[in-house]
Amino acid sequence: MVAGFPRSLSLPGTLAGKGRPSEKSRHVRSTSLPCPSNPLISHLEDEIRALRASLSHTDPKPHSPASLSSSLDHLDRLLSSVHDLLLLPQSQDSIRRSAAWTDRLLEDSLRLADVYGTFRSEIIALREHQSAAQTAIRRRDEPRLASSVRSLRRAARRDLIRLASSIRDTARSPPPSIGSASNLAEAELIGIARDAMLVVASASESVLLGVAGLSSASTAVRSLWRLTSMSAAPVAKKIGMEDEVWRRRELERLERMEQWMSALETKSEVVFRSLVNIRVSLLNLLTPCL
């Protein structure tokens, strides 16, 4: 957020007291960064507000598969808007002039891309453990089920939470200053890019913690059943949970879980590519043509 700057951008050199701007003034204004009334700027600000609102929204089940999928969709749209903004000729001029914030944007996009690359690998590992659990249930293999549960729990509680913590550290690092901006348009660009990457980091942390929470909950359910059904089958029968009925229910639940994890894997890959696109475009702008 750019504090202290008006949202309507006029050139510092525009003469006051004129009844109507000259043709020259209008021409110079058209080469500055589009003002917030421009659809691209307005759209980017709307995306930032929408993602912030989704993070602050109070939901009885904040970490549902649907909410996680929606967050990843929000992230992709926001990053695509940032990328479009950076491709504007006016933005490219500011990128070449402002080394400090450009370096920070390069650094943030690289860190977040690394996080999403690792996140996708973690989801693949979770799906493998989940598949092993399904096989163990079909074969009534208690040791293998116990091993799969431990692996799922470890991946959720240790790896994903640690990954989320790394994003939190990125979000806490000092943001680039807008004090070195050469004009209001450049300050606007720096501010909105900064806001966008901060909300991307916050939303990404929320997604990672959400997947960790869902995975931990699923392992707890399986562990509970293993104690009551495999180790104490007579007790399970007394409460009407026969072995075959339970196996069918668990396999159906695991199948649903596999479906939403597959969707998250696909959408996390889309976010990863959006981050890479931002970084590649910045590097292309900063690299002299050979």
C-alpha positions in Angstrom: 0.0 0.0 0.0 1.4 3.4 -1.0 0.8 5.8 1.9 0.6 9.5 1.4 0.3 9.5 -2.4 -3.0 10.5 -4.2 -4.5 7.8 -6.3 -5.1 10.1 -9.3 -1.7 10.4 -11.0 -0.8 13.6 -12.8 2.6 14.7 -13.8 4.6 16.9 -11.4 5.2 19.3 -14.3 1.5 19.9 -15.1 0.8 23.7 -14.9 -1.7 24.8 -12.4 -4.3 27.5 -13.1 -4.9 26.4 -16.7 -8.5 26.0 -17.7 -7.8 23.1 -20.0 -4.7 20.9 -20.3 -2.6 21.5 -23.4 -2.2 18.8 -26.1 1.4 18.3 -24.9 0.3 17.7 -21.3 -2.3 15.2 -22.4 0.3 13.4 -24.5 2.9 13.2 -21.7 0.2 11.9 -19.3 -0.6 9.1 -21.6 3.0 7.8 -21.3 2.9 7.5 -17.5 1.8 4.4 -15.7 -2.0 4.0 -16.1 -3.9 5.7 -13.3 -6.0 3.6 -10.9 -9.1 4.1 -13.2 -7.3 2.1 -15.8 -8.9 -1.4 -15.9 -5.5 -3.2 -15.4 -4.6 -1.2 -12.2 -8.2 -1.4 -10.9 -8.3 -5.1 -11.6 -5.0 -5.8 -9.7 -6.2 -3.8 -6.7 -9.5 -5.8 -6.8 -7.6 -9.0 -6.8 -5.5 -7.9 -3.8 -8.6 -6.9 -1.9 -10.4 -10.2 -2.7 -7.5 -12.3 -1.6 -7.1 -10.4 1.6 -10.8 -10.7 2.3 -10.6 -14.5 1.8 -7.8 -14.7 4.3 -9.7 -12.8 6.9 -13.1 -14.5 6.3 -14.3 -16.5 9.3 -15.4 -20.0 8.3 -16.3 -22.9 10.5 -14.2 -25.1 8.3 -11.4 -22.8 7.0 -9.3 -25.6 5.7 -11.7 -27.4 3.5 -10.5 -28.7 0.0 -12.8 -26.2 -1.6 -11.4 -23.2 0.2 -7.8 -24.3 -0.5 -8.6 -24.7 -4.2 -10.3 -21.3 -4.2 -7.2 -19.7 -2.6 -4.9 -21.2 -5.3 -7.2 -19.8 -8.0 -7.1 -16.4 -6.4 -3.3 -16.6 -6.3 -3.0 -17.5 -9.9 -5.3 -14.6 -11.0 -3.4 -12.1 -8.9 0.0 -13.2 -10.1 -1.2 -13.1 -13.7 -2.3 -9.5 -13.2 1.1 -8.6 -11.7 2.8 -10.2 -14.7 0.6 -8.2 -17.1 1.4 -5.0 -15.3 5.1 -5.6 -15.5 4.9 -6.1 -19.3 3.6 -2.5 -19.8 6.2 -0.3 -21.5 5.8 2.3 -18.8 6.4 -0.4 -16.1 9.5 -1.6 -17.9 11.0 1.8 -17.8 10.6 1.9 -14.0 11.9 -1.7 -13.7 15.2 -0.7 -15.4 15.6 2.4 -13.3 14.7 1.1 -9.8 17.3 -1.6 -9.0 16.3 -2.0 -5.3 12.7 -3.0 -5.7 13.3 -4.9 -8.8 15.9 -7.0 -7.0 13.4 -7.6 -4.2 10.7 -8.7 -6.6 13.2 -11.1 -8.2 14.1 -12.5 -4.8 10.5 -12.9 -3.7 9.4 -14.5 -6.9 12.3 -17.0 -6.7 11.7 -17.8 -3.0 8.0 -18.4 -3.6 8.6 -20.4 -6.8 11.0 -22.6 -4.7 8.3 -23.0 -2.1 5.7 -24.1 -4.6 8.1 -26.5 -6.3 8.7 -28.1 -2.9 5.0 -28.0 -2.1 4.1 -29.9 -5.3 6.8 -32.5 -4.3 5.2 -32.8 -0.9 1.7 -33.4 -2.3 3.1 -36.1 -4.6 4.7 -37.8 -1.5 1.4 -37.5 0.4 -0.5 -39.1 -2.4 2.0 -42.0 -2.5 1.6 -42.5 1.3 -2.2 -42.3 0.8 -2.0 -45.0 -2.0 0.0 -47.2 0.3 -2.7 -46.8 3.0 -5.4 -47.8 0.5 -3.5 -50.9 -0.4 -3.0 -51.8 3.3 -6.7 -51.5 4.0 -7.6 -53.7 1.0 -5.1 -56.3 2.2 -5.9 -55.9 5.9 -2.2 -55.2 6.4 -2.0 -53.5 9.8 1.8 -52.9 9.9 1.7 -51.3 6.5 -1.2 -49.1 7.4 0.6 -48.0 10.5 3.7 -47.1 8.5 1.6 -45.1 6.0 -0.1 -43.2 8.8 3.2 -42.3 10.3 4.6 -41.1 7.0 1.5 -39.0 6.3 1.6 -37.5 9.7 5.3 -36.7 9.5 4.9 -35.1 6.0 2.0 -33.0 7.2 3.2 -31.9 10.6 6.9 -31.5 9.9 7.6 -30.8 6.2 4.5 -28.7 5.3 4.6 -26.6 8.5 8.3 -26.0 8.1 7.7 -24.9 4.5 4.9 -22.5 5.7 7.3 -21.1 8.2 9.8 -20.2 5.5 7.1 -18.2 3.7 6.4 -16.4 7.0 10.0 -15.3 7.2 9.9 -14.0 3.7 6.8 -11.9 4.4 8.4 -10.4 7.5 11.6 -9.2 5.7 11.7 -5.4 5.2 9.8 -4.3 2.0 11.4 -2.1 -0.6 11.2 1.6 0.0 9.2 3.8 -2.4 11.3 6.8 -1.3 13.7 6.4 -4.2 10.9 6.5 -6.8 11.5 9.1 -9.4 7.8 10.0 -9.8 4.3 9.2 -8.5 3.7 6.6 -11.2 6.8 4.7 -10.3 5.9 4.9 -6.6 2.4 3.5 -7.5 4.0 0.6 -9.3 6.4 -0.2 -6.5 3.6 0.0 -3.9 1.1 -2.2 -5.7 3.8 -4.8 -6.6 4.9 -4.8 -3.0 1.3 -5.3 -1.7 0.7 -8.1 -4.2 3.7 -10.1 -3.2 2.9 -9.7 0.5 -0.6 -11.0 0.1 0.7 -13.8 -2.1 3.0 -14.8 0.7 0.3 -14.7 3.3 -2.2 -16.7 1.2 0.5 -19.3 0.3 1.3 -19.8 4.0 -2.5 -20.3 4.7 -2.7 -22.9 1.9 0.3 -24.9 3.2 -1.1 -24.9 6.8 -4.5 -25.9 5.4 -3.1 -28.9 3.6 -1.1 -29.9 6.7 -4.3 -29.6 8.8 -6.4 -31.8 6.4 -3.7 -34.4 6.2 -3.2 -34.6 9.9 -7.0 -34.9 10.4 -7.1 -37.8 8.0 -4.3 -39.7 9.7 -5.9 -39.3 13.1 -9.1 -40.9 11.7 -7.2 -43.8 10.3 -5.2 -44.3 13.5 -8.4 -44.3 15.6 -10.0 -46.9 13.4 -6.9 -49.1 13.5 -7.1 -49.2 17.3 -10.8 -50.0 17.4 -11.3 -52.1 14.4 -8.0 -54.0 13.8 -6.9 -54.4 17.3 -10.3 -54.7 18.9 -12.5 -56.2 16.3 -15.1 -57.5 18.8 -15.6 -54.0 20.2 -16.1 -52.7 16.7 -18.7 -55.3 15.9 -20.6 -54.3 19.1 -21.0 -50.8 17.8 -22.1 -52.0 14.4 -18.9 -51.2 12.5 -18.2 -54.4 10.8 -14.9 -54.8 9.0 -16.2 -54.9 5.5 -18.4 -51.8 6.0 -15.5 -49.9 7.5 -13.1 -50.9 4.7 -15.6 -49.6 2.0 -16.1 -46.3 3.8 -12.4 -45.7 4.3 -11.6 -46.5 0.7 -14.3 -44.2 -0.5 -13.0 -41.4 1.8 -9.4 -42.0 0.6 -10.6 -41.8 -3.0 -12.2 -38.4 -2.3 -9.0 -37.3 -0.6 -6.9 -38.4 -3.6 -9.1 -36.3 -5.9 -8.7 -33.1 -4.0 -5.0 -33.6 -3.5 -4.7 -34.2 -7.3 -6.5 -31.0 -7.9 -4.3 -29.1 -5.5 -1.2 -30.6 -7.2 -2.4 -29.3 -10.5 -3.3 -25.8 -9.2 0.0 -25.4 -7.3 1.8 -26.1 -10.5 -0.1 -23.3 -12.2 0.9 -20.9 -9.4 4.5 -22.1 -9.7 4.5 -21.3 -13.4 3.0 -17.8 -12.8 5.8 -17.0 -10.4 8.4 -18.3 -12.8 6.8 -16.2 -15.6 7.2 -13.1 -13.4 10.9 -13.8 -12.7 11.7 -14.7 -16.3 10.1 -11.5 -17.6 12.0 -9.4 -15.1 15.3 -11.1 -16.1 14.6 -10.6 -19.8 14.0 -6.9 -19.2 17.2 -6.5 -17.2 19.4 -8.5 -19.5 20.9 -6.5 -22.4 20.2 -7.9 -25.8 23.3 -9.7 -27.2 
